[in-house]
Amino acid sequence: MLRSDLNGKIEDIQKLKHEHEEAVTKCREYQYKNDQLTENMAVLTAQKADVDKQVAVLSQAMETVKAELKTAQDKVMFLTDENKVILQEKAVIQGRFKQLQESL
């Protein structure tokens, strides 16, 4: 009877050893995956930092271009208004010239 209890305990111990080995193996696998994820996260963090820098540079460039566009639009508006005045003056001069020709 003691022998059978002893054999049962030995089987339990062997089963527990096997379960322990499996648990250690899974733990190593999870640790490896965790290390990989940590490395991936570091790479992604560095990439994000680079992208953030690029976004900042592009945002500054966009603000500069917007300012230049506004300046160009203002100049176009000014030249358009000036052109209208010139066309009106031209029409007046042509009218006077026509009158002068008719009077001669």
Jmol script that loads the backbone (N, CA, C; Angstrom):
load data "model"
ATOM      1  N   MET A   1       0.817  -1.192   0.000  1.00  0.00           N
ATOM      2  CA  MET A   1       0.000   0.000   0.000  1.00  0.00           C
ATOM      3  C   MET A   1       0.871   1.270   0.000  1.00  0.00           C
ATOM      4  N   LEU A   2       1.887   1.279   0.819  1.00  0.00           N
ATOM      5  CA  LEU A   2       2.811   2.419   0.818  1.00  0.00           C
ATOM      6  C   LEU A   2       3.521   2.525  -0.526  1.00  0.00           C
ATOM      7  N   ARG A   3       3.808   1.342  -1.074  1.00  0.00           N
ATOM      8  CA  ARG A   3       4.489   1.309  -2.356  1.00  0.00           C
ATOM      9  C   ARG A   3       3.601   1.948  -3.428  1.00  0.00           C
ATOM     10  N   SER A   4       2.322   1.631  -3.426  1.00  0.00           N
ATOM     11  CA  SER A   4       1.413   2.185  -4.408  1.00  0.00           C
ATOM     12  C   SER A   4       1.236   3.692  -4.191  1.00  0.00           C
ATOM     13  N   ASP A   5       1.192   4.121  -2.918  1.00  0.00           N
ATOM     14  CA  ASP A   5       1.129   5.575  -2.637  1.00  0.00           C
ATOM     15  C   ASP A   5       2.394   6.261  -3.138  1.00  0.00           C
ATOM     16  N   LEU A   6       3.527   5.597  -2.896  1.00  0.00           N
ATOM     17  CA  LEU A   6       4.808   6.154  -3.333  1.00  0.00           C
ATOM     18  C   LEU A   6       4.852   6.258  -4.850  1.00  0.00           C
ATOM     19  N   ASN A   7       4.413   5.208  -5.530  1.00  0.00           N
ATOM     20  CA  ASN A   7       4.387   5.235  -6.998  1.00  0.00           C
ATOM     21  C   ASN A   7       3.441   6.329  -7.506  1.00  0.00           C
ATOM     22  N   GLY A   8       2.305   6.497  -6.839  1.00  0.00           N
ATOM     23  CA  GLY A   8       1.368   7.564  -7.223  1.00  0.00           C
ATOM     24  C   GLY A   8       1.987   8.939  -7.044  1.00  0.00           C
ATOM     25  N   LYS A   9       2.722   9.100  -5.930  1.00  0.00           N
ATOM     26  CA  LYS A   9       3.384  10.391  -5.680  1.00  0.00           C
ATOM     27  C   LYS A   9       4.486  10.643  -6.700  1.00  0.00           C
ATOM     28  N   ILE A  10       5.213   9.586  -7.065  1.00  0.00           N
ATOM     29  CA  ILE A  10       6.272   9.726  -8.080  1.00  0.00           C
ATOM     30  C   ILE A  10       5.658  10.136  -9.415  1.00  0.00           C
ATOM     31  N   GLU A  11       4.546   9.526  -9.773  1.00  0.00           N
ATOM     32  CA  GLU A  11       3.862   9.898 -11.020  1.00  0.00           C
ATOM     33  C   GLU A  11       3.389  11.350 -10.961  1.00  0.00           C
ATOM     34  N   ASP A  12       2.864  11.742  -9.800  1.00  0.00           N
ATOM     35  CA  ASP A  12       2.422  13.141  -9.635  1.00  0.00           C
ATOM     36  C   ASP A  12       3.593  14.097  -9.796  1.00  0.00           C
ATOM     37  N   ILE A  13       4.733  13.721  -9.187  1.00  0.00           N
ATOM     38  CA  ILE A  13       5.926  14.576  -9.286  1.00  0.00           C
ATOM     39  C   ILE A  13       6.389  14.661 -10.735  1.00  0.00           C
ATOM     40  N   GLN A  14       6.415  13.534 -11.443  1.00  0.00           N
ATOM     41  CA  GLN A  14       6.843  13.534 -12.853  1.00  0.00           C
ATOM     42  C   GLN A  14       5.883  14.366 -13.702  1.00  0.00           C
ATOM     43  N   LYS A  15       4.596  14.241 -13.405  1.00  0.00           N
ATOM     44  CA  LYS A  15       3.599  15.035 -14.133  1.00  0.00           C
ATOM     45  C   LYS A  15       3.812  16.521 -13.864  1.00  0.00           C
ATOM     46  N   LEU A  16       4.074  16.863 -12.598  1.00  0.00           N
ATOM     47  CA  LEU A  16       4.319  18.264 -12.243  1.00  0.00           C
ATOM     48  C   LEU A  16       5.603  18.783 -12.888  1.00  0.00           C
ATOM     49  N   LYS A  17       6.640  17.929 -12.955  1.00  0.00           N
ATOM     50  CA  LYS A  17       7.882  18.328 -13.626  1.00  0.00           C
ATOM     51  C   LYS A  17       7.623  18.628 -15.103  1.00  0.00           C
ATOM     52  N   HIS A  18       6.847  17.739 -15.732  1.00  0.00           N
ATOM     53  CA  HIS A  18       6.518  17.923 -17.152  1.00  0.00           C
ATOM     54  C   HIS A  18       5.724  19.218 -17.357  1.00  0.00           C
ATOM     55  N   GLU A  19       4.729  19.450 -16.502  1.00  0.00           N
ATOM     56  CA  GLU A  19       3.940  20.685 -16.589  1.00  0.00           C
ATOM     57  C   GLU A  19       4.819  21.911 -16.347  1.00  0.00           C
ATOM     58  N   HIS A  20       5.779  21.759 -15.416  1.00  0.00           N
ATOM     59  CA  HIS A  20       6.706  22.858 -15.146  1.00  0.00           C
ATOM     60  C   HIS A  20       7.556  23.162 -16.371  1.00  0.00           C
ATOM     61  N   GLU A  21       8.063  22.116 -17.020  1.00  0.00           N
ATOM     62  CA  GLU A  21       8.875  22.302 -18.233  1.00  0.00           C
ATOM     63  C   GLU A  21       8.064  22.980 -19.336  1.00  0.00           C
ATOM     64  N   GLU A  22       6.823  22.551 -19.494  1.00  0.00           N
ATOM     65  CA  GLU A  22       5.960  23.184 -20.499  1.00  0.00           C
ATOM     66  C   GLU A  22       5.724  24.656 -20.152  1.00  0.00           C
ATOM     67  N   ALA A  23       5.499  24.926 -18.878  1.00  0.00           N
ATOM     68  CA  ALA A  23       5.268  26.312 -18.450  1.00  0.00           C
ATOM     69  C   ALA A  23       6.509  27.164 -18.682  1.00  0.00           C
ATOM     70  N   VAL A  24       7.690  26.595 -18.408  1.00  0.00           N
ATOM     71  CA  VAL A  24       8.946  27.322 -18.636  1.00  0.00           C
ATOM     72  C   VAL A  24       9.129  27.588 -20.130  1.00  0.00           C
ATOM     73  N   THR A  25       8.815  26.596 -20.954  1.00  0.00           N
ATOM     74  CA  THR A  25       8.924  26.765 -22.408  1.00  0.00           C
ATOM     75  C   THR A  25       7.988  27.876 -22.893  1.00  0.00           C
ATOM     76  N   LYS A  26       6.756  27.853 -22.422  1.00  0.00           N
ATOM     77  CA  LYS A  26       5.803  28.908 -22.812  1.00  0.00           C
ATOM     78  C   LYS A  26       6.267  30.268 -22.312  1.00  0.00           C
ATOM     79  N   CYS A  27       6.797  30.276 -21.119  1.00  0.00           N
ATOM     80  CA  CYS A  27       7.304  31.537 -20.559  1.00  0.00           C
ATOM     81  C   CYS A  27       8.420  32.099 -21.437  1.00  0.00           C
ATOM     82  N   ARG A  28       9.328  31.219 -21.880  1.00  0.00           N
ATOM     83  CA  ARG A  28      10.413  31.660 -22.768  1.00  0.00           C
ATOM     84  C   ARG A  28       9.862  32.187 -24.089  1.00  0.00           C
ATOM     85  N   GLU A  29       8.846  31.486 -24.628  1.00  0.00           N
ATOM     86  CA  GLU A  29       8.222  31.947 -25.876  1.00  0.00           C
ATOM     87  C   GLU A  29       7.592  33.320 -25.690  1.00  0.00           C
ATOM     88  N   TYR A  30       6.874  33.477 -24.584  1.00  0.00           N
ATOM     89  CA  TYR A  30       6.240  34.774 -24.318  1.00  0.00           C
ATOM     90  C   TYR A  30       7.279  35.864 -24.090  1.00  0.00           C
ATOM     91  N   GLN A  31       8.375  35.505 -23.441  1.00  0.00           N
ATOM     92  CA  GLN A  31       9.437  36.491 -23.213  1.00  0.00           C
ATOM     93  C   GLN A  31      10.060  36.900 -24.545  1.00  0.00           C
ATOM     94  N   TYR A  32      10.255  35.931 -25.435  1.00  0.00           N
ATOM     95  CA  TYR A  32      10.809  36.234 -26.761  1.00  0.00           C
ATOM     96  C   TYR A  32       9.863  37.159 -27.535  1.00  0.00           C
ATOM     97  N   LYS A  33       8.573  36.826 -27.502  1.00  0.00           N
ATOM     98  CA  LYS A  33       7.592  37.675 -28.186  1.00  0.00           C
ATOM     99  C   LYS A  33       7.554  39.066 -27.568  1.00  0.00           C
ATOM    100  N   ASN A  34       7.651  39.108 -26.251  1.00  0.00           N
ATOM    101  CA  ASN A  34       7.652  40.388 -25.554  1.00  0.00           C
ATOM    102  C   ASN A  34       8.864  41.220 -25.962  1.00  0.00           C
ATOM    103  N   ASP A  35      10.029  40.574 -26.063  1.00  0.00           N
ATOM    104  CA  ASP A  35      11.243  41.272 -26.496  1.00  0.00           C
ATOM    105  C   ASP A  35      11.089  41.801 -27.923  1.00  0.00           C
ATOM    106  N   GLN A  36      10.490  40.976 -28.786  1.00  0.00           N
ATOM    107  CA  GLN A  36      10.264  41.418 -30.169  1.00  0.00           C
ATOM    108  C   GLN A  36       9.327  42.623 -30.203  1.00  0.00           C
ATOM    109  N   LEU A  37       8.260  42.556 -29.430  1.00  0.00           N
ATOM    110  CA  LEU A  37       7.314  43.672 -29.389  1.00  0.00           C
ATOM    111  C   LEU A  37       7.978  44.932 -28.840  1.00  0.00           C
ATOM    112  N   THR A  38       8.840  44.759 -27.856  1.00  0.00           N
ATOM    113  CA  THR A  38       9.565  45.907 -27.296  1.00  0.00           C
ATOM    114  C   THR A  38      10.464  46.534 -28.361  1.00  0.00           C
ATOM    115  N   GLU A  39      11.154  45.689 -29.129  1.00  0.00           N
ATOM    116  CA  GLU A  39      12.004  46.200 -30.215  1.00  0.00           C
ATOM    117  C   GLU A  39      11.165  46.907 -31.274  1.00  0.00           C
ATOM    118  N   ASN A  40      10.047  46.284 -31.649  1.00  0.00           N
ATOM    119  CA  ASN A  40       9.157  46.900 -32.637  1.00  0.00           C
ATOM    120  C   ASN A  40       8.644  48.240 -32.147  1.00  0.00           C
ATOM    121  N   MET A  41       8.300  48.297 -30.882  1.00  0.00           N
ATOM    122  CA  MET A  41       7.800  49.543 -30.311  1.00  0.00           C
ATOM    123  C   MET A  41       8.877  50.626 -30.346  1.00  0.00           C
ATOM    124  N   ALA A  42      10.114  50.250 -30.067  1.00  0.00           N
ATOM    125  CA  ALA A  42      11.216  51.215 -30.120  1.00  0.00           C
ATOM    126  C   ALA A  42      11.401  51.743 -31.542  1.00  0.00           C
ATOM    127  N   VAL A  43      11.331  50.830 -32.519  1.00  0.00           N
ATOM    128  CA  VAL A  43      11.463  51.243 -33.922  1.00  0.00           C
ATOM    129  C   VAL A  43      10.322  52.181 -34.310  1.00  0.00           C
ATOM    130  N   LEU A  44       9.103  51.800 -33.939  1.00  0.00           N
ATOM    131  CA  LEU A  44       7.939  52.626 -34.276  1.00  0.00           C
ATOM    132  C   LEU A  44       7.999  53.983 -33.578  1.00  0.00           C
ATOM    133  N   THR A  45       8.487  54.006 -32.360  1.00  0.00           N
ATOM    134  CA  THR A  45       8.616  55.277 -31.635  1.00  0.00           C
ATOM    135  C   THR A  45       9.615  56.185 -32.341  1.00  0.00           C
ATOM    136  N   ALA A  46      10.717  55.609 -32.788  1.00  0.00           N
ATOM    137  CA  ALA A  46      11.718  56.401 -33.520  1.00  0.00           C
ATOM    138  C   ALA A  46      11.145  56.898 -34.844  1.00  0.00           C
ATOM    139  N   GLN A  47      10.411  56.029 -35.535  1.00  0.00           N
ATOM    140  CA  GLN A  47       9.796  56.439 -36.806  1.00  0.00           C
ATOM    141  C   GLN A  47       8.780  57.553 -36.576  1.00  0.00           C
ATOM    142  N   LYS A  48       8.010  57.433 -35.520  1.00  0.00           N
ATOM    143  CA  LYS A  48       7.019  58.465 -35.204  1.00  0.00           C
ATOM    144  C   LYS A  48       7.701  59.794 -34.926  1.00  0.00           C
ATOM    145  N   ALA A  49       8.813  59.748 -34.190  1.00  0.00           N
ATOM    146  CA  ALA A  49       9.553  60.976 -33.906  1.00  0.00           C
ATOM    147  C   ALA A  49      10.043  61.614 -35.212  1.00  0.00           C
ATOM    148  N   ASP A  50      10.543  60.792 -36.140  1.00  0.00           N
ATOM    149  CA  ASP A  50      10.988  61.312 -37.438  1.00  0.00           C
ATOM    150  C   ASP A  50       9.820  61.920 -38.208  1.00  0.00           C
ATOM    151  N   VAL A  51       8.692  61.228 -38.206  1.00  0.00           N
ATOM    152  CA  VAL A  51       7.507  61.730 -38.916  1.00  0.00           C
ATOM    153  C   VAL A  51       7.023  63.039 -38.282  1.00  0.00           C
ATOM    154  N   ASP A  52       7.053  63.095 -36.951  1.00  0.00           N
ATOM    155  CA  ASP A  52       6.649  64.332 -36.282  1.00  0.00           C
ATOM    156  C   ASP A  52       7.541  65.499 -36.691  1.00  0.00           C
ATOM    157  N   LYS A  53       8.849  65.233 -36.815  1.00  0.00           N
ATOM    158  CA  LYS A  53       9.775  66.286 -37.261  1.00  0.00           C
ATOM    159  C   LYS A  53       9.438  66.718 -38.689  1.00  0.00           C
ATOM    160  N   GLN A  54       9.173  65.727 -39.545  1.00  0.00           N
ATOM    161  CA  GLN A  54       8.837  66.034 -40.933  1.00  0.00           C
ATOM    162  C   GLN A  54       7.541  66.830 -41.013  1.00  0.00           C
ATOM    163  N   VAL A  55       6.571  66.465 -40.198  1.00  0.00           N
ATOM    164  CA  VAL A  55       5.300  67.191 -40.171  1.00  0.00           C
ATOM    165  C   VAL A  55       5.533  68.635 -39.739  1.00  0.00           C
ATOM    166  N   ALA A  56       6.387  68.826 -38.745  1.00  0.00           N
ATOM    167  CA  ALA A  56       6.682  70.185 -38.284  1.00  0.00           C
ATOM    168  C   ALA A  56       7.336  71.003 -39.394  1.00  0.00           C
ATOM    169  N   VAL A  57       8.280  70.394 -40.093  1.00  0.00           N
ATOM    170  CA  VAL A  57       8.955  71.099 -41.198  1.00  0.00           C
ATOM    171  C   VAL A  57       7.959  71.426 -42.307  1.00  0.00           C
ATOM    172  N   LEU A  58       7.129  70.437 -42.663  1.00  0.00           N
ATOM    173  CA  LEU A  58       6.149  70.656 -43.723  1.00  0.00           C
ATOM    174  C   LEU A  58       5.094  71.682 -43.307  1.00  0.00           C
ATOM    175  N   SER A  59       4.727  71.683 -42.047  1.00  0.00           N
ATOM    176  CA  SER A  59       3.757  72.680 -41.569  1.00  0.00           C
ATOM    177  C   SER A  59       4.334  74.079 -41.684  1.00  0.00           C
ATOM    178  N   GLN A  60       5.594  74.224 -41.325  1.00  0.00           N
ATOM    179  CA  GLN A  60       6.257  75.530 -41.438  1.00  0.00           C
ATOM    180  C   GLN A  60       6.338  75.948 -42.902  1.00  0.00           C
ATOM    181  N   ALA A  61       6.687  74.994 -43.762  1.00  0.00           N
ATOM    182  CA  ALA A  61       6.773  75.294 -45.193  1.00  0.00           C
ATOM    183  C   ALA A  61       5.395  75.683 -45.725  1.00  0.00           C
ATOM    184  N   MET A  62       4.355  75.005 -45.261  1.00  0.00           N
ATOM    185  CA  MET A  62       3.004  75.321 -45.711  1.00  0.00           C
ATOM    186  C   MET A  62       2.603  76.723 -45.265  1.00  0.00           C
ATOM    187  N   GLU A  63       2.968  77.103 -44.052  1.00  0.00           N
ATOM    188  CA  GLU A  63       2.661  78.450 -43.571  1.00  0.00           C
ATOM    189  C   GLU A  63       3.383  79.498 -44.422  1.00  0.00           C
ATOM    190  N   THR A  64       4.621  79.204 -44.777  1.00  0.00           N
ATOM    191  CA  THR A  64       5.380  80.121 -45.637  1.00  0.00           C
ATOM    192  C   THR A  64       4.713  80.260 -46.997  1.00  0.00           C
ATOM    193  N   VAL A  65       4.307  79.122 -47.580  1.00  0.00           N
ATOM    194  CA  VAL A  65       3.646  79.134 -48.890  1.00  0.00           C
ATOM    195  C   VAL A  65       2.313  79.875 -48.810  1.00  0.00           C
ATOM    196  N   LYS A  66       1.583  79.681 -47.713  1.00  0.00           N
ATOM    197  CA  LYS A  66       0.311  80.406 -47.548  1.00  0.00           C
ATOM    198  C   LYS A  66       0.550  81.911 -47.526  1.00  0.00           C
ATOM    199  N   ALA A  67       1.588  82.328 -46.809  1.00  0.00           N
ATOM    200  CA  ALA A  67       1.902  83.756 -46.745  1.00  0.00           C
ATOM    201  C   ALA A  67       2.279  84.288 -48.129  1.00  0.00           C
ATOM    202  N   GLU A  68       3.086  83.506 -48.863  1.00  0.00           N
ATOM    203  CA  GLU A  68       3.473  83.916 -50.216  1.00  0.00           C
ATOM    204  C   GLU A  68       2.257  83.971 -51.133  1.00  0.00           C
ATOM    205  N   LEU A  69       1.361  83.002 -50.997  1.00  0.00           N
ATOM    206  CA  LEU A  69       0.136  82.986 -51.800  1.00  0.00           C
ATOM    207  C   LEU A  69      -0.706  84.220 -51.511  1.00  0.00           C
ATOM    208  N   LYS A  70      -0.847  84.555 -50.244  1.00  0.00           N
ATOM    209  CA  LYS A  70      -1.634  85.740 -49.872  1.00  0.00           C
ATOM    210  C   LYS A  70      -1.013  86.996 -50.476  1.00  0.00           C
ATOM    211  N   THR A  71       0.302  87.097 -50.424  1.00  0.00           N
ATOM    212  CA  THR A  71       0.995  88.241 -51.016  1.00  0.00           C
ATOM    213  C   THR A  71       0.739  88.292 -52.525  1.00  0.00           C
ATOM    214  N   ALA A  72       0.839  87.134 -53.179  1.00  0.00           N
ATOM    215  CA  ALA A  72       0.611  87.077 -54.626  1.00  0.00           C
ATOM    216  C   ALA A  72      -0.835  87.437 -54.963  1.00  0.00           C
ATOM    217  N   GLN A  73      -1.788  86.942 -54.158  1.00  0.00           N
ATOM    218  CA  GLN A  73      -3.190  87.272 -54.399  1.00  0.00           C
ATOM    219  C   GLN A  73      -3.444  88.774 -54.224  1.00  0.00           C
ATOM    220  N   ASP A  74      -2.833  89.351 -53.210  1.00  0.00           N
ATOM    221  CA  ASP A  74      -2.982  90.790 -52.994  1.00  0.00           C
ATOM    222  C   ASP A  74      -2.411  91.570 -54.178  1.00  0.00           C
ATOM    223  N   LYS A  75      -1.273  91.112 -54.689  1.00  0.00           N
ATOM    224  CA  LYS A  75      -0.653  91.786 -55.830  1.00  0.00           C
ATOM    225  C   LYS A  75      -1.533  91.657 -57.069  1.00  0.00           C
ATOM    226  N   VAL A  76      -2.113  90.476 -57.282  1.00  0.00           N
ATOM    227  CA  VAL A  76      -3.007  90.267 -58.426  1.00  0.00           C
ATOM    228  C   VAL A  76      -4.212  91.200 -58.319  1.00  0.00           C
ATOM    229  N   MET A  77      -4.780  91.300 -57.116  1.00  0.00           N
ATOM    230  CA  MET A  77      -5.932  92.199 -56.911  1.00  0.00           C
ATOM    231  C   MET A  77      -5.545  93.649 -57.225  1.00  0.00           C
ATOM    232  N   PHE A  78      -4.370  94.058 -56.745  1.00  0.00           N
ATOM    233  CA  PHE A  78      -3.905  95.418 -56.994  1.00  0.00           C
ATOM    234  C   PHE A  78      -3.720  95.652 -58.495  1.00  0.00           C
ATOM    235  N   LEU A  79      -3.063  94.700 -59.167  1.00  0.00           N
ATOM    236  CA  LEU A  79      -2.821  94.851 -60.602  1.00  0.00           C
ATOM    237  C   LEU A  79      -4.128  94.810 -61.387  1.00  0.00           C
ATOM    238  N   THR A  80      -5.086  94.007 -60.953  1.00  0.00           N
ATOM    239  CA  THR A  80      -6.391  93.952 -61.616  1.00  0.00           C
ATOM    240  C   THR A  80      -7.095  95.300 -61.503  1.00  0.00           C
ATOM    241  N   ASP A  81      -7.081  95.872 -60.302  1.00  0.00           N
ATOM    242  CA  ASP A  81      -7.676  97.191 -60.109  1.00  0.00           C
ATOM    243  C   ASP A  81      -6.963  98.245 -60.942  1.00  0.00           C
ATOM    244  N   GLU A  82      -5.633  98.172 -60.953  1.00  0.00           N
ATOM    245  CA  GLU A  82      -4.845  99.132 -61.735  1.00  0.00           C
ATOM    246  C   GLU A  82      -5.149  98.971 -63.222  1.00  0.00           C
ATOM    247  N   ASN A  83      -5.314  97.756 -63.686  1.00  0.00           N
ATOM    248  CA  ASN A  83      -5.628  97.486 -65.083  1.00  0.00           C
ATOM    249  C   ASN A  83      -6.993  98.084 -65.454  1.00  0.00           C
ATOM    250  N   LYS A  84      -7.959  97.961 -64.524  1.00  0.00           N
ATOM    251  CA  LYS A  84      -9.282  98.547 -64.778  1.00  0.00           C
ATOM    252  C   LYS A  84      -9.174 100.058 -64.957  1.00  0.00           C
ATOM    253  N   VAL A  85      -8.385 100.694 -64.108  1.00  0.00           N
ATOM    254  CA  VAL A  85      -8.200 102.146 -64.205  1.00  0.00           C
ATOM    255  C   VAL A  85      -7.544 102.499 -65.540  1.00  0.00           C
ATOM    256  N   ILE A  86      -6.532 101.721 -65.920  1.00  0.00           N
ATOM    257  CA  ILE A  86      -5.839 101.983 -67.185  1.00  0.00           C
ATOM    258  C   ILE A  86      -6.787 101.806 -68.361  1.00  0.00           C
ATOM    259  N   LEU A  87      -7.621 100.748 -68.312  1.00  0.00           N
ATOM    260  CA  LEU A  87      -8.577 100.520 -69.403  1.00  0.00           C
ATOM    261  C   LEU A  87      -9.589 101.668 -69.493  1.00  0.00           C
ATOM    262  N   GLN A  88     -10.001 102.184 -68.330  1.00  0.00           N
ATOM    263  CA  GLN A  88     -10.928 103.318 -68.332  1.00  0.00           C
ATOM    264  C   GLN A  88     -10.252 104.552 -68.931  1.00  0.00           C
ATOM    265  N   GLU A  89      -9.014 104.795 -68.534  1.00  0.00           N
ATOM    266  CA  GLU A  89      -8.277 105.937 -69.089  1.00  0.00           C
ATOM    267  C   GLU A  89      -8.067 105.768 -70.595  1.00  0.00           C
ATOM    268  N   LYS A  90      -7.788 104.541 -71.016  1.00  0.00           N
ATOM    269  CA  LYS A  90      -7.617 104.258 -72.441  1.00  0.00           C
ATOM    270  C   LYS A  90      -8.909 104.568 -73.200  1.00  0.00           C
ATOM    271  N   ALA A  91     -10.035 104.124 -72.618  1.00  0.00           N
ATOM    272  CA  ALA A  91     -11.329 104.383 -73.272  1.00  0.00           C
ATOM    273  C   ALA A  91     -11.570 105.887 -73.389  1.00  0.00           C
ATOM    274  N   VAL A  92     -11.250 106.635 -72.333  1.00  0.00           N
ATOM    275  CA  VAL A  92     -11.429 108.095 -72.370  1.00  0.00           C
ATOM    276  C   VAL A  92     -10.535 108.706 -73.446  1.00  0.00           C
ATOM    277  N   ILE A  93      -9.290 108.287 -73.490  1.00  0.00           N
ATOM    278  CA  ILE A  93      -8.355 108.831 -74.490  1.00  0.00           C
ATOM    279  C   ILE A  93      -8.801 108.484 -75.901  1.00  0.00           C
ATOM    280  N   GLN A  94      -9.274 107.233 -76.101  1.00  0.00           N
ATOM    281  CA  GLN A  94      -9.748 106.850 -77.432  1.00  0.00           C
ATOM    282  C   GLN A  94     -10.973 107.680 -77.820  1.00  0.00           C
ATOM    283  N   GLY A  95     -11.835 107.918 -76.830  1.00  0.00           N
ATOM    284  CA  GLY A  95     -13.011 108.750 -77.118  1.00  0.00           C
ATOM    285  C   GLY A  95     -12.599 110.155 -77.521  1.00  0.00           C
ATOM    286  N   ARG A  96     -11.661 110.738 -76.788  1.00  0.00           N
ATOM    287  CA  ARG A  96     -11.180 112.086 -77.127  1.00  0.00           C
ATOM    288  C   ARG A  96     -10.500 112.086 -78.489  1.00  0.00           C
ATOM    289  N   PHE A  97      -9.719 111.046 -78.756  1.00  0.00           N
ATOM    290  CA  PHE A  97      -9.037 110.979 -80.036  1.00  0.00           C
ATOM    291  C   PHE A  97     -10.038 110.878 -81.177  1.00  0.00           C
ATOM    292  N   LYS A  98     -11.078 110.106 -80.972  1.00  0.00           N
ATOM    293  CA  LYS A  98     -12.105 109.978 -81.992  1.00  0.00           C
ATOM    294  C   LYS A  98     -12.801 111.317 -82.221  1.00  0.00           C
ATOM    295  N   GLN A  99     -13.106 112.003 -81.119  1.00  0.00           N
ATOM    296  CA  GLN A  99     -13.725 113.331 -81.231  1.00  0.00           C
ATOM    297  C   GLN A  99     -12.811 114.300 -81.958  1.00  0.00           C
ATOM    298  N   LEU A 100     -11.529 114.215 -81.638  1.00  0.00           N
ATOM    299  CA  LEU A 100     -10.550 115.109 -82.279  1.00  0.00           C
ATOM    300  C   LEU A 100     -10.455 114.820 -83.777  1.00  0.00           C
ATOM    301  N   GLN A 101     -10.498 113.517 -84.120  1.00  0.00           N
ATOM    302  CA  GLN A 101     -10.425 113.168 -85.535  1.00  0.00           C
ATOM    303  C   GLN A 101     -11.670 113.678 -86.266  1.00  0.00           C
ATOM    304  N   GLU A 102     -12.819 113.536 -85.615  1.00  0.00           N
ATOM    305  CA  GLU A 102     -14.051 113.971 -86.252  1.00  0.00           C
ATOM    306  C   GLU A 102     -14.112 115.497 -86.409  1.00  0.00           C
ATOM    307  N   SER A 103     -13.473 116.200 -85.483  1.00  0.00           N
ATOM    308  CA  SER A 103     -13.505 117.649 -85.556  1.00  0.00           C
ATOM    309  C   SER A 103     -12.548 118.198 -86.608  1.00  0.00           C
ATOM    310  N   LEU A 104     -11.622 117.382 -87.038  1.00  0.00           N
ATOM    311  CA  LEU A 104     -10.675 117.859 -88.043  1.00  0.00           C
ATOM    312  C   LEU A 104     -11.220 117.704 -89.385  1.00  0.00           C
TER     313      LEU A 104
END
end "model"
wireframe off; spacefill off
backbone 0.3
color backbone group
